[in-house]
Amino acid sequence: MALTSKNPNKNPRKNQSGRLKNASSRLLRAGVSVRLVGTTIARFGKYFYRQLDGWTLIALLIALLVAVPLVTVLWLALSPSGDIWSHLASTVLPHYIWTTLLLMLGVGIGVSVIGTGTAWLTTTYRFPGVKIFEWALLLPLAVPAYIIAYIYTDLLEYAGPLQGALRDVMGWKSARDYWFPEIRSLGGAIIMMVLTLYPYVYLLARSSFLEQSTAVLEAGRVLGRGPWRSFIELALPLARPAIVVGVSLALMETLNDFGTVDFFAVQTFTAGIYDVWLNMNNIAGAAQLAVVLMAFVFALIAVERLARKGRRFDSVTGRTGSHRQQLSGWQGFAAVAICLLPVLLGFVLPALVLLDHAINFYEISFEAGFLTHAWNSLLLSSIVALVSVALGLLLAYGVRLSGTNVMKSASRLASIGYAVPGSVLAVGILIPLSSLDHGLDAMSKDLFGIGTGLLFSGTMFALIYGYTTRFMALSHGSVEAGLARITPNMEGAARSLGATRGQTLRRIHLPLLRGSLLTAALIVFVDSMKELPMTMLLRPFNFGTLATHAHQFASDELFEEAALGSLAIVLAGIIPVILLSRAIAGRGKGSQS
Amino acid sequence: MKSVFAAIGLCAVALTFVSGMALAAGDVNLYSYRQPFLIKPMLAQFTKQSGIEVNVVYAKKGMLERIKAEGENTPADAVLTTDVGRLSDMVDAGVLASVKSAKLEAAVAPQYRHPDGLWFALTTRARILFASKERVKPGEVTSYEDLADPKMKGRICIRSGKHLYNISLLASMIAHKGEAQAEKWLRGVKANLARRPQGNDRAQARAVYEGVCDIAIGNNYYMGKMETNEKKPEQKKWAASVNVVFPNQGDRGTHVNISGAAVLKYSKNKENAVKLLEFLVSDSAQKIYAEQNFEYPVKAGVPISPVVKAWGSFKADNINLALVAKHRAQAAKMVDRVGFDQ
């Protein structure tokens, strides 16, 4: 177990690299004959060549495909944007930045505390209902933040039932008689986002806690660490990569959110991007803002990585699933309350309100196309979940094999797009895809005299590609976190026993990563169900999803009519949540014996 | 793993071509900013009358980028949108076709269409005031300018200054009175706000009902939708608590915006696209707009909804809307300078 020690043998794979190079690669190396081009270039060539095996190439290719929309945004940002920066800097930019930072800080703290706390409780203790909480804590993930924002505004604003009841009880007459927190505010936005985004942290922290070797915690106990101190000093540092991934996913989603902040009139950076793009008709300026946003997120992640440089988080043994401690009395009660509150506020209450609206406005919202929309959503989300997880796995594994920092940075850079508002990213898909189409069209005209028109633009393919690039951060992030917990010694052993890299992946990593892969598939599926801006812009004719169905009503101030679509999204999210949770819990149990 | 990839690849390809084939020659392909449930009844009637199918993509942010990127290969024939700003962005981007149609020209007054026939308005909507019946005396507020009067301090509610509707109103103010005057007005309104700009137009009427403020700014059709809302009777109460005030009747008239349609330059099916536009200004389609959505039909002689009629007739600001649209970016920056939303 190497928790904080420097790892003297950073890349054990190098030991076997010579032995395991196959014949064809040796041939190629001779063929390249880099020696002719002077020692420096030769060295560089050798270095480069060593990285450029099949796995690295696959990873590189995936990273490139995912980076296409980002490169497009960069390219858009290169056009002149007039005086937009001096205008923004002298007016609203400081406010945007300050609001965004506060929002990130609030959401970051909120999701870390709730996500990690509930994950720790449900993995290490036994208390009433813990089996239900294990999966129920994930449910709020299926509720779009802007929907929850509508619901709580209705409940908590002046005319809502809560304030109405308070006025009745206290005898207040008007808004001037008493103080009540304003829901449409920065604080309100933070709460809405924490309630819907903490499951990212919960999910990743929980699977990390479950995979932690029992030996560590038992050793801690033997050395006299109480439960609180083993949590702080052992479990938490070990789970750090997973928690960081969860928090950064939550923060990226916070940054790309427009629905909630727009409704609450909270002016974030994203609101600024849309304003510059659509009101000032300045797409170059908007792209420049988006690039700044991405650079900021990248820097944030880099700083965190730097802070834990040289530490390793893998465990030697696979023995997991410690004996769970029973909580009783007030402790058990407190544990139940802590786990119940986020589920109640983030899922049960909103789902009930949606159900009520959905029943009352059934005739209007259940139109002919509804079932088709539901089918489209399910199909699209399932395909995207599969594709994203497969690509995320190949990317993360390829990067791990290559072991270079360049590749690591490239892979992370590729998934940074998640922080960018979806509509901007969608434009980043539109432009290259239609350029490709135009190229094919022109080629076909030259060769056969008939144009092909648009082959990819405005098709399901465009949607799948768009979704996959957008959600790569989710799948790649959770797979990467899972890989980090597998000791390189394991694959070293497999490789020295003669397994190829592909075999090692299939027979060693895949079984160990099962939980992480399922996690990745679940969050991509649920997020695809909720996806709106890309679907709106990239979709084919006469094509709708549950999210667009709900949006057409919500955008006309018809929230109640939008409820059926939203409820269907939420319900569709429950099934994979339960399946996943069973799978994760089952794994913990299985290795106990 | 390989078979999974193969299956996914096959699915994607199959779907690509299936969705590509769904568009038959002769259909009109429509990019719409307007919600499908709003336009469906009209499109269904069009298909019934003409036998021409209409395929729709409903999109908002980035639709112009999609049209530009698709260029000559675009499958779309026409666009349907609200707000003159979006139409003039399309004019500037050079993606619209010039349409000559006697029917369209007869139905749509010159200030509600592009001089070269690049776009045509289908309906107009007025940005009106919702004045509390209890707390605003008739005649106390008669113009947008009155909203900036210090006597209105703490009495006004409005949605975000960055919303399309408010940007358009401010742009019209700039067009009429110049930038300096408009900014002075905006600062005056800001100083009079009862709360930070938030919510949508209906939420402003609700705030008046709740006593948060005395006067609010909103589009006329929301008033109609609230008044007639059988499913949500509480909205009837919000509407009942306010009087409709058409501002600036003594001078330039109330600010109006439009919903409109245009044919795309690279449409493969211009003839049918023009037929759709002509249908949308026909009596039957205009009547649906008026009755279902409480907008003002652009065609003279089509009866307006009785609900809308009850508010009385009004004088609309006749300024060239393309001119208003030109001041949009200026207006958006002004909202920033004034810190209107903060």
Interface residues (C-beta under 8 A of the other chain):
Chain A: H87 L88 T91 V92 H95 T153 Y158 A159 S174 A175 R184 D262 F263 F264 A265 Q267 A271 Y274 D275 W277 L278 N279 M280 N281 N282 I283 N360 F361 I364 E367 I383 L386 V387 A390 S423 A426 V427 L430 I431 L433 S434 S435 D437 H438 D441 G451 G453 L454 L455 F456 S457 G458 T459 M460 F461 I464 R506 P533 M536 L537 R539 P540 F541 N542 F543 G544 T548 Q552 F553 S555 D556 E557 E560
Chain B: M1 V4 F5 I8 C11 A12 V13 L15 T16 S19 G20 A22 L23 N29 Q35 P36 F37 L38 N55 V56 V57 Y58 A59 K60 K61 G62 M63 E65 R66 A69 E70 G71 E72 N73 T74 P75 D89 D92 S160 K162 L164 I167 R196 P197 Q198 G199 N200 D201 R202 R206 A207 Y209 E210 G211 V212 Y222 K225 K231 K232 E234 R328 A329 A331 A332 K333 D336 R337 G339 D341 Q342
